Amino acid sequence: MTPHQVELVQASWEKVVPIAKDAADLFYGKLFELNPALRPLFHGDVEEQGKKLMQILTTVVRGLKQFDKLEMAVWQLGRRHVAYQISIQDFNTVAEALLWTLQQGLQQAFSAEVKQAWVEAYTIVAGVMQAGMEYEYANFDKWKAAQQ
């Protein structure tokens, strides 16, 4: 990701933060519309899950300039998603729902350039999560060393 793309993602996300609850509702509505089979994987209160999602997204987006400091937490989040029965293929559905949600919330501010920046950011974050899901050991440092 370029520094400019990081700025675009961060600036656009700050416009979403004030409407986080609505954005979460839109996101999960679209996610379950795109893949109804995902709904049963979300046990309990989807509204509470929406709050967690918005908090995680806010933390990651605000930390993009120093992603190396968040990388282990993102990797571990991916490992936890194995227990939630999320598959690698589900990341495509999540990406589609997220981009659609951003389009709804940002409207004309969601330009092609902003969308591409979000695609780049999501690709990086999802890639680290997927690596956590697929790595045979629950050891971030061992995984990271193998990446060098």
C-alpha positions in Angstrom: 0.0 0.0 0.0 1.2 3.5 -0.8 1.2 6.2 1.9 -1.5 7.9 -0.2 -3.7 4.8 -0.2 -3.3 4.6 3.6 -4.4 8.2 3.9 -7.4 7.5 1.7 -8.5 4.5 3.7 -8.0 6.3 7.0 -9.8 9.5 5.9 -12.7 7.6 4.5 -13.0 5.4 7.6 -13.2 8.5 9.8 -16.4 9.4 7.9 -17.8 5.9 8.7 -17.0 6.0 12.4 -20.0 8.3 13.3 -22.4 5.9 11.5 -20.7 2.7 12.8 -23.9 1.1 14.0 -25.7 1.7 10.7 -22.6 0.6 8.8 -22.5 -2.7 10.8 -26.2 -3.3 10.2 -25.7 -2.7 6.5 -22.6 -4.9 6.4 -24.2 -7.9 8.1 -27.4 -7.5 6.1 -25.4 -7.6 2.9 -23.2 -10.4 4.1 -26.1 -12.7 4.9 -27.8 -11.7 1.7 -24.7 -12.7 -0.3 -24.2 -15.9 1.6 -27.1 -17.0 3.9 -25.1 -20.0 5.0 -22.9 -17.6 7.1 -25.7 -16.5 9.3 -25.7 -19.6 11.6 -22.0 -19.1 12.2 -22.8 -15.9 14.1 -24.1 -17.2 17.5 -25.7 -14.6 19.7 -26.3 -11.0 19.2 -25.4 -9.7 15.7 -25.6 -6.1 17.0 -22.9 -6.9 19.5 -20.8 -8.6 16.8 -21.3 -5.4 14.7 -19.8 -3.3 17.5 -16.8 -5.7 17.7 -16.3 -5.5 14.0 -16.4 -1.7 13.9 -13.9 -1.6 16.8 -11.5 -4.0 15.1 -11.8 -2.1 11.8 -11.2 1.2 13.5 -8.1 -0.2 15.3 -6.7 -1.7 12.1 -7.4 1.3 9.9 -6.0 3.7 12.3 -2.9 1.5 12.6 -2.2 1.0 8.9 0.8 3.4 9.0 2.4 1.0 11.5 0.8 -2.3 10.4 3.8 -4.2 11.7 2.7 -3.4 15.2 -0.8 -4.9 14.5 0.3 -7.8 12.3 0.5 -10.4 15.1 -3.0 -9.5 16.4 -4.4 -9.7 12.9 -2.7 -13.1 12.4 -4.1 -14.3 15.7 -7.5 -13.1 14.7 -7.3 -15.3 11.6 -6.4 -18.3 13.8 -9.5 -17.6 15.9 -11.6 -17.5 12.8 -10.8 -21.2 12.2 -12.7 -22.0 15.4 -15.6 -19.8 14.1 -15.8 -22.1 11.1 -14.9 -19.4 8.6 -13.3 -20.6 5.4 -10.8 -18.9 3.2 -13.5 -18.5 0.5 -15.6 -16.5 2.9 -13.1 -13.7 2.8 -14.3 -12.9 -0.8 -17.9 -12.5 0.5 -16.7 -10.3 3.4 -14.8 -8.1 0.9 -17.9 -7.7 -1.3 -20.1 -6.8 1.7 -17.5 -4.4 3.1 -17.0 -2.6 -0.2 -20.7 -2.4 -0.7 -21.2 -1.0 2.8 -18.5 1.6 2.3 -20.2 2.6 -1.0 -23.5 3.0 0.8 -22.1 5.0 3.7 -19.7 7.2 1.8 -21.7 7.5 -1.4 -19.9 10.0 -3.8 -16.9 10.1 -1.5 -16.3 6.4 -2.3 -14.4 7.2 -5.5 -12.6 4.6 -7.7 -9.4 5.7 -6.0 -10.8 5.2 -2.5 -12.2 1.9 -3.5 -8.9 0.7 -4.8 -7.2 1.8 -1.6 -9.7 -0.2 0.4 -9.1 -3.2 -1.9 -5.4 -3.0 -1.2 -5.9 -2.6 2.6 -8.4 -5.5 2.7 -6.1 -7.7 0.7 -3.2 -7.1 3.1 -5.3 -7.6 6.2 -7.2 -10.7 4.8 -3.9 -12.2 3.7 -2.4 -12.0 7.2 -5.6 -13.4 8.7 -5.7 -16.2 6.1 -2.0 -17.0 6.8 -2.9 -17.3 10.5 -5.8 -19.7 9.6 -3.6 -21.9 7.4 -0.4 -22.1 9.4 0.0 -25.4 11.1 1.5 -23.9 14.3 -0.1 -21.4 16.6 3.2 -19.4 16.7 3.3 -16.0 15.0 7.0 -15.6 15.4 7.7 -18.9 13.7 5.4 -18.0 10.8 7.0 -14.5 10.5 10.5 -16.0 10.5 9.4 -18.3 7.6 8.3 -15.2 5.6 11.7 -13.6 5.7 
